[in-house]
Amino acid sequence: MTIRCPRCGGPALFDAPFAFHPQSRGRPDTGGRPLHDWGGWWVEEKYPSILGWDPPRTSAPAPHRRLGVVRCPECHLVGSHQLQWPQDAYYRWLVHGVELWAWSADHARALLAYLGSKGRDPTRFPGYTSMLRKLPAAITASKVRDDVVRRLGRSLGQTR
């Protein structure tokens, strides 16, 4: 997932701090990274020096889904980050009163290609089909197509 770097504002990667492996598949090789036994899962600490595993104390949705590690290739920041989505999205636009965002550059390009196409067939974009089907009419209407495509294309460095 690409987010706006909290330090420099450039594109940064947001990564989950832990990998979950079902114990039914055996103990995974973690290359020496810490591994914890938790409720039928092996929990691997992907960034042990940044975020260590602390098992959730309730059965409520796990807070670790929003807590992760940001890695910025621009300013070289590597640190813990509490995700605020969609505010943290690097690919984010306000178009005709609708907030539009993408998880990554690939998602943004798929969004641009879909919105710019005449047929608007979301099945042409595997992995993004369900998200494309949920776009509001204010974004997909043919009368706003050129404006939406121009704005997204400009921010992705494409001219149209």
C-alpha positions in Angstrom: 0.0 0.0 0.0 1.4 3.4 -0.9 0.9 6.2 1.6 2.1 9.8 1.9 5.3 9.8 3.9 4.7 11.5 7.3 8.1 13.1 7.1 8.6 14.3 3.5 5.2 13.8 1.9 6.6 11.6 -0.8 5.3 8.1 -1.8 6.1 5.6 0.9 5.2 2.0 1.5 3.0 0.9 4.4 3.6 -2.7 5.4 2.0 -4.9 8.0 4.4 -5.5 10.9 3.5 -9.2 11.3 3.0 -12.2 9.1 0.4 -14.8 10.2 1.1 -18.5 9.4 -1.4 -21.2 10.2 0.1 -23.7 12.6 -1.5 -26.5 10.6 1.2 -26.0 8.0 4.0 -26.4 10.4 6.5 -23.9 11.8 7.7 -21.5 9.2 11.3 -20.5 8.5 11.5 -16.9 9.5 15.2 -16.4 8.8 15.8 -15.8 12.5 13.0 -13.3 13.0 10.9 -13.8 16.2 8.0 -16.1 16.0 5.1 -16.4 18.5 2.4 -19.0 19.1 -1.0 -17.3 19.2 -4.4 -19.1 18.9 -3.5 -21.6 16.2 -1.3 -19.2 14.3 2.5 -18.6 14.2 3.0 -14.8 14.3 6.2 -13.6 12.7 7.6 -10.2 13.6 8.7 -8.7 10.3 10.3 -5.6 11.8 11.3 -6.7 15.4 13.4 -3.7 16.1 10.5 -1.4 15.2 7.3 -3.2 16.3 7.3 -6.2 18.6 4.3 -8.6 18.9 1.9 -7.9 21.7 -1.1 -10.2 21.6 -4.5 -8.5 21.5 -6.2 -8.7 24.9 -9.7 -8.9 23.4 -11.5 -10.6 20.6 -12.4 -7.2 19.1 -10.9 -6.4 15.7 -7.2 -6.5 16.0 -5.6 -3.0 16.3 -2.5 -4.3 14.6 -4.3 -3.9 11.3 -3.9 -0.2 11.4 -0.4 -0.2 13.0 2.4 -0.9 10.6 5.7 0.2 9.3 6.3 3.0 6.9 9.3 2.8 4.5 10.1 5.9 2.5 12.6 5.6 -0.4 12.8 9.5 -0.6 13.8 10.5 2.9 14.7 6.9 4.1 12.3 7.0 7.0 11.6 3.5 8.4 9.4 3.6 11.5 6.1 2.6 13.0 3.0 4.3 11.7 -0.7 4.3 12.8 -2.6 4.2 9.5 -5.4 6.7 9.0 -7.1 5.7 5.8 -7.9 7.3 3.4 -6.2 10.5 4.8 -2.8 8.8 4.5 -3.4 7.6 0.9 -0.7 8.9 -1.5 -3.1 8.5 -4.5 -6.0 10.6 -3.4 -8.3 13.0 -5.2 -11.3 15.1 -4.5 -13.2 15.1 -7.8 -16.7 16.6 -8.1 -17.2 16.4 -4.4 -16.3 12.8 -4.2 -13.1 11.5 -2.4 -11.4 9.0 -4.6 -8.3 7.0 -3.6 -6.1 4.1 -4.7 -4.1 1.6 -2.7 -1.1 1.8 -5.0 0.2 3.1 -8.3 -1.1 0.0 -10.1 -4.5 0.6 -8.5 -4.4 4.2 -9.6 -3.5 3.3 -13.2 -6.4 0.7 -13.2 -8.7 3.4 -12.0 -7.6 5.8 -14.6 -7.8 3.2 -17.4 -11.3 2.2 -16.3 -12.6 5.7 -16.0 -11.2 6.6 -19.3 -12.6 3.7 -21.2 -15.8 3.9 -23.1 -17.1 0.4 -22.2 -16.3 0.6 -18.5 -16.0 -3.1 -18.0 -14.6 -3.7 -14.5 -13.8 -7.3 -15.2 -11.0 -6.1 -17.4 -9.2 -5.2 -14.2 -8.6 -8.3 -12.2 -7.9 -7.5 -8.5 -9.8 -4.2 -8.7 -13.2 -5.4 -10.1 -15.2 -5.1 -6.9 -13.8 -1.7 -6.1 -14.5 -0.4 -9.6 -18.1 -1.6 -9.4 -18.6 0.5 -6.3 -17.5 3.9 -7.8 -20.3 6.5 -7.4 -22.1 7.9 -10.4 -20.7 11.3 -9.8 -17.3 9.9 -10.9 -18.4 7.5 -13.6 -20.9 9.7 -15.5 -19.8 10.3 -19.1 -20.3 14.0 -18.7 -17.5 14.2 -16.1 -15.2 11.6 -17.7 -12.8 14.0 -19.4 -12.4 16.1 -16.3 -11.9 13.1 -14.0 -9.4 11.4 -16.4 -7.5 14.7 -16.9 -7.1 15.2 -13.1 -6.1 11.6 -12.3 -3.8 11.5 -15.4 -2.1 14.7 -14.4 -1.3 13.5 -10.9 0.0 10.2 -12.3 2.3 12.0 -14.8 0.2 11.1 -17.8 -1.2 13.6 -20.3 -4.4 13.1 -22.1 
